[in-house]
Amino acid sequence: MAVTVRFLSAFQDLTHSKKLFFVEKERLDQIIDDLEIQVPGLKRKLIHSDGKINPAYQLIHIKGDGQELCRTLDCPIGDGEEIVIVPLISGG
């Protein structure tokens, strides 16, 4: 099985409107590296210059009925689980 990665509309410029990708990796950093091959430019958006997850995005890890935020790039992701990449929106 693979990990499902779901993108919201904010990424349609990079993903060419494709919203679901499937990756066979076990850690978030490996998943992002694999996605960079499929979606060039994604890693530059998701990884801040300090090597951490860009604070402008939240990566939600869905495991069955539960969900949690991936706060570090070494976050383990299991087969059949899902990552949802969400841009944070602010303003008034």
Phi and psi restraints in degrees (range 20) as a CNS / XPLOR table:
assign (resid 1 and name C) (resid 2 and name N)
       (resid 2 and name CA) (resid 2 and name C) 1.0 -128.1 20.0 2
assign (resid 2 and name N) (resid 2 and name CA)
       (resid 2 and name C) (resid 3 and name N) 1.0 169.8 20.0 2
assign (resid 2 and name C) (resid 3 and name N)
       (resid 3 and name CA) (resid 3 and name C) 1.0 -90.7 20.0 2
assign (resid 3 and name N) (resid 3 and name CA)
       (resid 3 and name C) (resid 4 and name N) 1.0 135.2 20.0 2
assign (resid 3 and name C) (resid 4 and name N)
       (resid 4 and name CA) (resid 4 and name C) 1.0 -94.7 20.0 2
assign (resid 4 and name N) (resid 4 and name CA)
       (resid 4 and name C) (resid 5 and name N) 1.0 133.1 20.0 2
assign (resid 4 and name C) (resid 5 and name N)
       (resid 5 and name CA) (resid 5 and name C) 1.0 -117.1 20.0 2
assign (resid 5 and name N) (resid 5 and name CA)
       (resid 5 and name C) (resid 6 and name N) 1.0 122.4 20.0 2
assign (resid 5 and name C) (resid 6 and name N)
       (resid 6 and name CA) (resid 6 and name C) 1.0 -110.8 20.0 2
assign (resid 6 and name N) (resid 6 and name CA)
       (resid 6 and name C) (resid 7 and name N) 1.0 130.5 20.0 2
assign (resid 6 and name C) (resid 7 and name N)
       (resid 7 and name CA) (resid 7 and name C) 1.0 -109.3 20.0 2
assign (resid 7 and name N) (resid 7 and name CA)
       (resid 7 and name C) (resid 8 and name N) 1.0 143.9 20.0 2
assign (resid 7 and name C) (resid 8 and name N)
       (resid 8 and name CA) (resid 8 and name C) 1.0 -88.2 20.0 2
assign (resid 8 and name N) (resid 8 and name CA)
       (resid 8 and name C) (resid 9 and name N) 1.0 173.2 20.0 2
assign (resid 8 and name C) (resid 9 and name N)
       (resid 9 and name CA) (resid 9 and name C) 1.0 -55.6 20.0 2
assign (resid 9 and name N) (resid 9 and name CA)
       (resid 9 and name C) (resid 10 and name N) 1.0 -27.7 20.0 2
assign (resid 9 and name C) (resid 10 and name N)
       (resid 10 and name CA) (resid 10 and name C) 1.0 -60.4 20.0 2
assign (resid 10 and name N) (resid 10 and name CA)
       (resid 10 and name C) (resid 11 and name N) 1.0 -16.7 20.0 2
assign (resid 10 and name C) (resid 11 and name N)
       (resid 11 and name CA) (resid 11 and name C) 1.0 -102.1 20.0 2
assign (resid 11 and name N) (resid 11 and name CA)
       (resid 11 and name C) (resid 12 and name N) 1.0 6.0 20.0 2
assign (resid 11 and name C) (resid 12 and name N)
       (resid 12 and name CA) (resid 12 and name C) 1.0 -61.2 20.0 2
assign (resid 12 and name N) (resid 12 and name CA)
       (resid 12 and name C) (resid 13 and name N) 1.0 -25.5 20.0 2
assign (resid 12 and name C) (resid 13 and name N)
       (resid 13 and name CA) (resid 13 and name C) 1.0 -64.8 20.0 2
assign (resid 13 and name N) (resid 13 and name CA)
       (resid 13 and name C) (resid 14 and name N) 1.0 -38.4 20.0 2
assign (resid 13 and name C) (resid 14 and name N)
       (resid 14 and name CA) (resid 14 and name C) 1.0 -82.5 20.0 2
assign (resid 14 and name N) (resid 14 and name CA)
       (resid 14 and name C) (resid 15 and name N) 1.0 -38.7 20.0 2
assign (resid 14 and name C) (resid 15 and name N)
       (resid 15 and name CA) (resid 15 and name C) 1.0 -91.1 20.0 2
assign (resid 15 and name N) (resid 15 and name CA)
       (resid 15 and name C) (resid 16 and name N) 1.0 -0.2 20.0 2
assign (resid 15 and name C) (resid 16 and name N)
       (resid 16 and name CA) (resid 16 and name C) 1.0 55.4 20.0 2
assign (resid 16 and name N) (resid 16 and name CA)
       (resid 16 and name C) (resid 17 and name N) 1.0 42.8 20.0 2
assign (resid 16 and name C) (resid 17 and name N)
       (resid 17 and name CA) (resid 17 and name C) 1.0 71.1 20.0 2
assign (resid 17 and name N) (resid 17 and name CA)
       (resid 17 and name C) (resid 18 and name N) 1.0 3.3 20.0 2
assign (resid 17 and name C) (resid 18 and name N)
       (resid 18 and name CA) (resid 18 and name C) 1.0 -76.5 20.0 2
assign (resid 18 and name N) (resid 18 and name CA)
       (resid 18 and name C) (resid 19 and name N) 1.0 131.0 20.0 2
assign (resid 18 and name C) (resid 19 and name N)
       (resid 19 and name CA) (resid 19 and name C) 1.0 -105.2 20.0 2
assign (resid 19 and name N) (resid 19 and name CA)
       (resid 19 and name C) (resid 20 and name N) 1.0 -19.5 20.0 2
assign (resid 19 and name C) (resid 20 and name N)
       (resid 20 and name CA) (resid 20 and name C) 1.0 -121.5 20.0 2
assign (resid 20 and name N) (resid 20 and name CA)
       (resid 20 and name C) (resid 21 and name N) 1.0 135.3 20.0 2
assign (resid 20 and name C) (resid 21 and name N)
       (resid 21 and name CA) (resid 21 and name C) 1.0 -131.9 20.0 2
assign (resid 21 and name N) (resid 21 and name CA)
       (resid 21 and name C) (resid 22 and name N) 1.0 153.2 20.0 2
assign (resid 21 and name C) (resid 22 and name N)
       (resid 22 and name CA) (resid 22 and name C) 1.0 -124.9 20.0 2
assign (resid 22 and name N) (resid 22 and name CA)
       (resid 22 and name C) (resid 23 and name N) 1.0 130.7 20.0 2
assign (resid 22 and name C) (resid 23 and name N)
       (resid 23 and name CA) (resid 23 and name C) 1.0 -134.1 20.0 2
assign (resid 23 and name N) (resid 23 and name CA)
       (resid 23 and name C) (resid 24 and name N) 1.0 139.8 20.0 2
assign (resid 23 and name C) (resid 24 and name N)
       (resid 24 and name CA) (resid 24 and name C) 1.0 -107.5 20.0 2
assign (resid 24 and name N) (resid 24 and name CA)
       (resid 24 and name C) (resid 25 and name N) 1.0 72.7 20.0 2
assign (resid 24 and name C) (resid 25 and name N)
       (resid 25 and name CA) (resid 25 and name C) 1.0 -133.8 20.0 2
assign (resid 25 and name N) (resid 25 and name CA)
       (resid 25 and name C) (resid 26 and name N) 1.0 168.8 20.0 2
assign (resid 25 and name C) (resid 26 and name N)
       (resid 26 and name CA) (resid 26 and name C) 1.0 -116.1 20.0 2
assign (resid 26 and name N) (resid 26 and name CA)
       (resid 26 and name C) (resid 27 and name N) 1.0 -10.0 20.0 2
assign (resid 26 and name C) (resid 27 and name N)
       (resid 27 and name CA) (resid 27 and name C) 1.0 -132.5 20.0 2
assign (resid 27 and name N) (resid 27 and name CA)
       (resid 27 and name C) (resid 28 and name N) 1.0 154.1 20.0 2
assign (resid 27 and name C) (resid 28 and name N)
       (resid 28 and name CA) (resid 28 and name C) 1.0 -58.0 20.0 2
assign (resid 28 and name N) (resid 28 and name CA)
       (resid 28 and name C) (resid 29 and name N) 1.0 -43.0 20.0 2
assign (resid 28 and name C) (resid 29 and name N)
       (resid 29 and name CA) (resid 29 and name C) 1.0 -62.5 20.0 2
assign (resid 29 and name N) (resid 29 and name CA)
       (resid 29 and name C) (resid 30 and name N) 1.0 -37.5 20.0 2
assign (resid 29 and name C) (resid 30 and name N)
       (resid 30 and name CA) (resid 30 and name C) 1.0 -67.7 20.0 2
assign (resid 30 and name N) (resid 30 and name CA)
       (resid 30 and name C) (resid 31 and name N) 1.0 -38.6 20.0 2
assign (resid 30 and name C) (resid 31 and name N)
       (resid 31 and name CA) (resid 31 and name C) 1.0 -63.2 20.0 2
assign (resid 31 and name N) (resid 31 and name CA)
       (resid 31 and name C) (resid 32 and name N) 1.0 -45.0 20.0 2
assign (resid 31 and name C) (resid 32 and name N)
       (resid 32 and name CA) (resid 32 and name C) 1.0 -64.7 20.0 2
assign (resid 32 and name N) (resid 32 and name CA)
       (resid 32 and name C) (resid 33 and name N) 1.0 -40.5 20.0 2
assign (resid 32 and name C) (resid 33 and name N)
       (resid 33 and name CA) (resid 33 and name C) 1.0 -61.4 20.0 2
assign (resid 33 and name N) (resid 33 and name CA)
       (resid 33 and name C) (resid 34 and name N) 1.0 -42.6 20.0 2
assign (resid 33 and name C) (resid 34 and name N)
       (resid 34 and name CA) (resid 34 and name C) 1.0 -66.3 20.0 2
assign (resid 34 and name N) (resid 34 and name CA)
       (resid 34 and name C) (resid 35 and name N) 1.0 -42.1 20.0 2
assign (resid 34 and name C) (resid 35 and name N)
       (resid 35 and name CA) (resid 35 and name C) 1.0 -63.8 20.0 2
assign (resid 35 and name N) (resid 35 and name CA)
       (resid 35 and name C) (resid 36 and name N) 1.0 -32.0 20.0 2
assign (resid 35 and name C) (resid 36 and name N)
       (resid 36 and name CA) (resid 36 and name C) 1.0 -59.5 20.0 2
assign (resid 36 and name N) (resid 36 and name CA)
       (resid 36 and name C) (resid 37 and name N) 1.0 -32.3 20.0 2
assign (resid 36 and name C) (resid 37 and name N)
       (resid 37 and name CA) (resid 37 and name C) 1.0 -68.0 20.0 2
assign (resid 37 and name N) (resid 37 and name CA)
       (resid 37 and name C) (resid 38 and name N) 1.0 -40.6 20.0 2
assign (resid 37 and name C) (resid 38 and name N)
       (resid 38 and name CA) (resid 38 and name C) 1.0 -80.6 20.0 2
assign (resid 38 and name N) (resid 38 and name CA)
       (resid 38 and name C) (resid 39 and name N) 1.0 -31.3 20.0 2
assign (resid 38 and name C) (resid 39 and name N)
       (resid 39 and name CA) (resid 39 and name C) 1.0 -131.4 20.0 2
assign (resid 39 and name N) (resid 39 and name CA)
       (resid 39 and name C) (resid 40 and name N) 1.0 79.9 20.0 2
assign (resid 39 and name C) (resid 40 and name N)
       (resid 40 and name CA) (resid 40 and name C) 1.0 -57.0 20.0 2
assign (resid 40 and name N) (resid 40 and name CA)
       (resid 40 and name C) (resid 41 and name N) 1.0 135.1 20.0 2
assign (resid 40 and name C) (resid 41 and name N)
       (resid 41 and name CA) (resid 41 and name C) 1.0 97.3 20.0 2
assign (resid 41 and name N) (resid 41 and name CA)
       (resid 41 and name C) (resid 42 and name N) 1.0 -12.1 20.0 2
assign (resid 41 and name C) (resid 42 and name N)
       (resid 42 and name CA) (resid 42 and name C) 1.0 -65.6 20.0 2
assign (resid 42 and name N) (resid 42 and name CA)
       (resid 42 and name C) (resid 43 and name N) 1.0 -44.6 20.0 2
assign (resid 42 and name C) (resid 43 and name N)
       (resid 43 and name CA) (resid 43 and name C) 1.0 -59.9 20.0 2
assign (resid 43 and name N) (resid 43 and name CA)
       (resid 43 and name C) (resid 44 and name N) 1.0 -39.3 20.0 2
assign (resid 43 and name C) (resid 44 and name N)
       (resid 44 and name CA) (resid 44 and name C) 1.0 -61.3 20.0 2
assign (resid 44 and name N) (resid 44 and name CA)
       (resid 44 and name C) (resid 45 and name N) 1.0 -33.0 20.0 2
assign (resid 44 and name C) (resid 45 and name N)
       (resid 45 and name CA) (resid 45 and name C) 1.0 -77.2 20.0 2
assign (resid 45 and name N) (resid 45 and name CA)
       (resid 45 and name C) (resid 46 and name N) 1.0 -40.9 20.0 2
assign (resid 45 and name C) (resid 46 and name N)
       (resid 46 and name CA) (resid 46 and name C) 1.0 -83.4 20.0 2
assign (resid 46 and name N) (resid 46 and name CA)
       (resid 46 and name C) (resid 47 and name N) 1.0 -27.4 20.0 2
assign (resid 46 and name C) (resid 47 and name N)
       (resid 47 and name CA) (resid 47 and name C) 1.0 -106.7 20.0 2
assign (resid 47 and name N) (resid 47 and name CA)
       (resid 47 and name C) (resid 48 and name N) 1.0 121.0 20.0 2
assign (resid 47 and name C) (resid 48 and name N)
       (resid 48 and name CA) (resid 48 and name C) 1.0 -69.6 20.0 2
assign (resid 48 and name N) (resid 48 and name CA)
       (resid 48 and name C) (resid 49 and name N) 1.0 162.3 20.0 2
assign (resid 48 and name C) (resid 49 and name N)
       (resid 49 and name CA) (resid 49 and name C) 1.0 -60.1 20.0 2
assign (resid 49 and name N) (resid 49 and name CA)
       (resid 49 and name C) (resid 50 and name N) 1.0 -20.9 20.0 2
assign (resid 49 and name C) (resid 50 and name N)
       (resid 50 and name CA) (resid 50 and name C) 1.0 -85.7 20.0 2
assign (resid 50 and name N) (resid 50 and name CA)
       (resid 50 and name C) (resid 51 and name N) 1.0 4.2 20.0 2
assign (resid 50 and name C) (resid 51 and name N)
       (resid 51 and name CA) (resid 51 and name C) 1.0 85.5 20.0 2
assign (resid 51 and name N) (resid 51 and name CA)
       (resid 51 and name C) (resid 52 and name N) 1.0 6.7 20.0 2
assign (resid 51 and name C) (resid 52 and name N)
       (resid 52 and name CA) (resid 52 and name C) 1.0 -107.2 20.0 2
assign (resid 52 and name N) (resid 52 and name CA)
       (resid 52 and name C) (resid 53 and name N) 1.0 170.1 20.0 2
assign (resid 52 and name C) (resid 53 and name N)
       (resid 53 and name CA) (resid 53 and name C) 1.0 -61.7 20.0 2
assign (resid 53 and name N) (resid 53 and name CA)
       (resid 53 and name C) (resid 54 and name N) 1.0 130.1 20.0 2
assign (resid 53 and name C) (resid 54 and name N)
       (resid 54 and name CA) (resid 54 and name C) 1.0 -59.3 20.0 2
assign (resid 54 and name N) (resid 54 and name CA)
       (resid 54 and name C) (resid 55 and name N) 1.0 126.9 20.0 2
assign (resid 54 and name C) (resid 55 and name N)
       (resid 55 and name CA) (resid 55 and name C) 1.0 -66.6 20.0 2
assign (resid 55 and name N) (resid 55 and name CA)
       (resid 55 and name C) (resid 56 and name N) 1.0 -7.2 20.0 2
assign (resid 55 and name C) (resid 56 and name N)
       (resid 56 and name CA) (resid 56 and name C) 1.0 -79.6 20.0 2
assign (resid 56 and name N) (resid 56 and name CA)
       (resid 56 and name C) (resid 57 and name N) 1.0 -5.0 20.0 2
assign (resid 56 and name C) (resid 57 and name N)
       (resid 57 and name CA) (resid 57 and name C) 1.0 -132.3 20.0 2
assign (resid 57 and name N) (resid 57 and name CA)
       (resid 57 and name C) (resid 58 and name N) 1.0 149.6 20.0 2
assign (resid 57 and name C) (resid 58 and name N)
       (resid 58 and name CA) (resid 58 and name C) 1.0 -117.0 20.0 2
assign (resid 58 and name N) (resid 58 and name CA)
       (resid 58 and name C) (resid 59 and name N) 1.0 136.4 20.0 2
assign (resid 58 and name C) (resid 59 and name N)
       (resid 59 and name CA) (resid 59 and name C) 1.0 -111.5 20.0 2
assign (resid 59 and name N) (resid 59 and name CA)
       (resid 59 and name C) (resid 60 and name N) 1.0 108.8 20.0 2
assign (resid 59 and name C) (resid 60 and name N)
       (resid 60 and name CA) (resid 60 and name C) 1.0 -95.6 20.0 2
assign (resid 60 and name N) (resid 60 and name CA)
       (resid 60 and name C) (resid 61 and name N) 1.0 125.2 20.0 2
assign (resid 60 and name C) (resid 61 and name N)
       (resid 61 and name CA) (resid 61 and name C) 1.0 -98.2 20.0 2
assign (resid 61 and name N) (resid 61 and name CA)
       (resid 61 and name C) (resid 62 and name N) 1.0 118.0 20.0 2
assign (resid 61 and name C) (resid 62 and name N)
       (resid 62 and name CA) (resid 62 and name C) 1.0 -105.6 20.0 2
assign (resid 62 and name N) (resid 62 and name CA)
       (resid 62 and name C) (resid 63 and name N) 1.0 121.7 20.0 2
assign (resid 62 and name C) (resid 63 and name N)
       (resid 63 and name CA) (resid 63 and name C) 1.0 -122.0 20.0 2
assign (resid 63 and name N) (resid 63 and name CA)
       (resid 63 and name C) (resid 64 and name N) 1.0 103.0 20.0 2
assign (resid 63 and name C) (resid 64 and name N)
       (resid 64 and name CA) (resid 64 and name C) 1.0 60.1 20.0 2
assign (resid 64 and name N) (resid 64 and name CA)
       (resid 64 and name C) (resid 65 and name N) 1.0 -122.2 20.0 2
assign (resid 64 and name C) (resid 65 and name N)
       (resid 65 and name CA) (resid 65 and name C) 1.0 -88.5 20.0 2
assign (resid 65 and name N) (resid 65 and name CA)
       (resid 65 and name C) (resid 66 and name N) 1.0 -6.1 20.0 2
assign (resid 65 and name C) (resid 66 and name N)
       (resid 66 and name CA) (resid 66 and name C) 1.0 -104.2 20.0 2
assign (resid 66 and name N) (resid 66 and name CA)
       (resid 66 and name C) (resid 67 and name N) 1.0 162.0 20.0 2
assign (resid 66 and name C) (resid 67 and name N)
       (resid 67 and name CA) (resid 67 and name C) 1.0 -145.6 20.0 2
assign (resid 67 and name N) (resid 67 and name CA)
       (resid 67 and name C) (resid 68 and name N) 1.0 152.4 20.0 2
assign (resid 67 and name C) (resid 68 and name N)
       (resid 68 and name CA) (resid 68 and name C) 1.0 -152.2 20.0 2
assign (resid 68 and name N) (resid 68 and name CA)
       (resid 68 and name C) (resid 69 and name N) 1.0 158.8 20.0 2
assign (resid 68 and name C) (resid 69 and name N)
       (resid 69 and name CA) (resid 69 and name C) 1.0 -82.6 20.0 2
assign (resid 69 and name N) (resid 69 and name CA)
       (resid 69 and name C) (resid 70 and name N) 1.0 139.4 20.0 2
assign (resid 69 and name C) (resid 70 and name N)
       (resid 70 and name CA) (resid 70 and name C) 1.0 -85.2 20.0 2
assign (resid 70 and name N) (resid 70 and name CA)
       (resid 70 and name C) (resid 71 and name N) 1.0 115.4 20.0 2
assign (resid 70 and name C) (resid 71 and name N)
       (resid 71 and name CA) (resid 71 and name C) 1.0 -99.9 20.0 2
assign (resid 71 and name N) (resid 71 and name CA)
       (resid 71 and name C) (resid 72 and name N) 1.0 -17.8 20.0 2
assign (resid 71 and name C) (resid 72 and name N)
       (resid 72 and name CA) (resid 72 and name C) 1.0 -133.2 20.0 2
assign (resid 72 and name N) (resid 72 and name CA)
       (resid 72 and name C) (resid 73 and name N) 1.0 159.0 20.0 2
assign (resid 72 and name C) (resid 73 and name N)
       (resid 73 and name CA) (resid 73 and name C) 1.0 -73.6 20.0 2
assign (resid 73 and name N) (resid 73 and name CA)
       (resid 73 and name C) (resid 74 and name N) 1.0 -14.5 20.0 2
assign (resid 73 and name C) (resid 74 and name N)
       (resid 74 and name CA) (resid 74 and name C) 1.0 -92.1 20.0 2
assign (resid 74 and name N) (resid 74 and name CA)
       (resid 74 and name C) (resid 75 and name N) 1.0 16.3 20.0 2
assign (resid 74 and name C) (resid 75 and name N)
       (resid 75 and name CA) (resid 75 and name C) 1.0 -59.8 20.0 2
assign (resid 75 and name N) (resid 75 and name CA)
       (resid 75 and name C) (resid 76 and name N) 1.0 121.8 20.0 2
assign (resid 75 and name C) (resid 76 and name N)
       (resid 76 and name CA) (resid 76 and name C) 1.0 -76.7 20.0 2
assign (resid 76 and name N) (resid 76 and name CA)
       (resid 76 and name C) (resid 77 and name N) 1.0 138.4 20.0 2
assign (resid 76 and name C) (resid 77 and name N)
       (resid 77 and name CA) (resid 77 and name C) 1.0 -127.1 20.0 2
assign (resid 77 and name N) (resid 77 and name CA)
       (resid 77 and name C) (resid 78 and name N) 1.0 128.2 20.0 2
assign (resid 77 and name C) (resid 78 and name N)
       (resid 78 and name CA) (resid 78 and name C) 1.0 -95.2 20.0 2
assign (resid 78 and name N) (resid 78 and name CA)
       (resid 78 and name C) (resid 79 and name N) 1.0 164.1 20.0 2
assign (resid 78 and name C) (resid 79 and name N)
       (resid 79 and name CA) (resid 79 and name C) 1.0 -54.2 20.0 2
assign (resid 79 and name N) (resid 79 and name CA)
       (resid 79 and name C) (resid 80 and name N) 1.0 136.1 20.0 2
assign (resid 79 and name C) (resid 80 and name N)
       (resid 80 and name CA) (resid 80 and name C) 1.0 81.0 20.0 2
assign (resid 80 and name N) (resid 80 and name CA)
       (resid 80 and name C) (resid 81 and name N) 1.0 -2.7 20.0 2
assign (resid 80 and name C) (resid 81 and name N)
       (resid 81 and name CA) (resid 81 and name C) 1.0 -88.5 20.0 2
assign (resid 81 and name N) (resid 81 and name CA)
       (resid 81 and name C) (resid 82 and name N) 1.0 173.5 20.0 2
assign (resid 81 and name C) (resid 82 and name N)
       (resid 82 and name CA) (resid 82 and name C) 1.0 -133.6 20.0 2
assign (resid 82 and name N) (resid 82 and name CA)
       (resid 82 and name C) (resid 83 and name N) 1.0 145.9 20.0 2
assign (resid 82 and name C) (resid 83 and name N)
       (resid 83 and name CA) (resid 83 and name C) 1.0 -117.4 20.0 2
assign (resid 83 and name N) (resid 83 and name CA)
       (resid 83 and name C) (resid 84 and name N) 1.0 131.2 20.0 2
assign (resid 83 and name C) (resid 84 and name N)
       (resid 84 and name CA) (resid 84 and name C) 1.0 -115.1 20.0 2
assign (resid 84 and name N) (resid 84 and name CA)
       (resid 84 and name C) (resid 85 and name N) 1.0 125.2 20.0 2
assign (resid 84 and name C) (resid 85 and name N)
       (resid 85 and name CA) (resid 85 and name C) 1.0 -100.9 20.0 2
assign (resid 85 and name N) (resid 85 and name CA)
       (resid 85 and name C) (resid 86 and name N) 1.0 118.4 20.0 2
assign (resid 85 and name C) (resid 86 and name N)
       (resid 86 and name CA) (resid 86 and name C) 1.0 -122.0 20.0 2
assign (resid 86 and name N) (resid 86 and name CA)
       (resid 86 and name C) (resid 87 and name N) 1.0 122.5 20.0 2
assign (resid 86 and name C) (resid 87 and name N)
       (resid 87 and name CA) (resid 87 and name C) 1.0 -76.6 20.0 2
assign (resid 87 and name N) (resid 87 and name CA)
       (resid 87 and name C) (resid 88 and name N) 1.0 138.9 20.0 2
assign (resid 87 and name C) (resid 88 and name N)
       (resid 88 and name CA) (resid 88 and name C) 1.0 -79.9 20.0 2
assign (resid 88 and name N) (resid 88 and name CA)
       (resid 88 and name C) (resid 89 and name N) 1.0 137.5 20.0 2
assign (resid 88 and name C) (resid 89 and name N)
       (resid 89 and name CA) (resid 89 and name C) 1.0 -114.9 20.0 2
assign (resid 89 and name N) (resid 89 and name CA)
       (resid 89 and name C) (resid 90 and name N) 1.0 133.1 20.0 2
assign (resid 89 and name C) (resid 90 and name N)
       (resid 90 and name CA) (resid 90 and name C) 1.0 -138.1 20.0 2
assign (resid 90 and name N) (resid 90 and name CA)
       (resid 90 and name C) (resid 91 and name N) 1.0 169.2 20.0 2
assign (resid 90 and name C) (resid 91 and name N)
       (resid 91 and name CA) (resid 91 and name C) 1.0 131.7 20.0 2
assign (resid 91 and name N) (resid 91 and name CA)
       (resid 91 and name C) (resid 92 and name N) 1.0 -175.1 20.0 2
